[in-house]
Amino acid sequence: MWRRPAIAPKPVADTVKSRPLTDISPRSIMAMYESDITQFLKALKQERPSLDAEQRQGRALLWDKTPIDLDERARGDASRVAQKPYVYAQDK
């Protein structure tokens, strides 16, 4: 049976060498923590500085729409032909 290998956590004292472990608050430890995803995103943005502009262009393409002209919308709604309840019926 396959088992996940045990991964030993890094001791906090090894990552912070300026002060003893007893002087460090949990908040300051978490303030120094940076997840793998955050590190990846920072590296990606350094490699591709135009990424933010590309994301804005994609958002504009898919989500940002032109304003609706209410008069044109009202004319379109008024000119719409009502659909019959059963479209395959033949009127005689």
N, C-alpha and C positions, 0 to 999 in steps of 0.2 A: 504494500500500500504506500502510495506517495505521500510524503509529509513535507510541509513547507519548512525550509531550513530556518533554524532559530537565528534571529538577527539581534545582536546585542546592541542596545541603544548607546549612543555616544555619551560619555559622562559630561555633564555640564561644566565641570571644573576644567576639562581639557579645552573646551571652546572659549571659555572666558578665563584668561590667565591673570588679568590685572587685579582682581579682587578675590578673596576667598569665597567659597560657596555660601557661607552663612550670611554674608553681606548682600547677596544678590536677591532681589525680590522676584517672585514669579512673573510679575508684569514686565520687568526689564528683560527677563529671559525671553518672553514671548515677543517683545518688541524687536529683539535681534533675530528672531526666527523668520526665515523666508522659505516658502514652500518650493517644491520642484517646478510647479506650474508657473509660479511667479518668476522664478529664475529663467524658465524657458521663454516666457513672454517678454521679459526684459532683453534677453539675447536676441530674440526675433526682431524686436523693434530697433535694436542697434544695427542688425544686419540689413534691415529694410526700413529706412526712415520714412519712406513714402507709404507705409502700411496704413497709417491713420487716414490719409487722403483717399486711398483706395477703398477703405471701409466706408467712408462718407459717400463716395461715388456709388458704391453698391447699394447703400441704404437709400440714396436719392432715387436710384433706378427702380427699386422695388416698393418703397413705402411712401416717399414724398410725392404726392399727386398735386396736379393743378387744382385751383379752387373751382367749385361747381358753380356754373351760371344758373341761378335759380329760375330765371325767365325761360331759358331754353329747356330746363328740366320740366317745368310746368307745361310747356307746349308739347313736349314728348309724351308726358303722362296723359294729356288731353287727347292726343291723336292716336293713342293706343286702341286697338280693336279688341274687344272682350273675347276671350276664348270660350268656346262652347264646353259644356261639362263633359261631353263625350265626343271627341274630335272625329271619330270614325263613322259617326252617324250621318246618313245622307238626308238632306232636307228635301222634301217633296211637296 
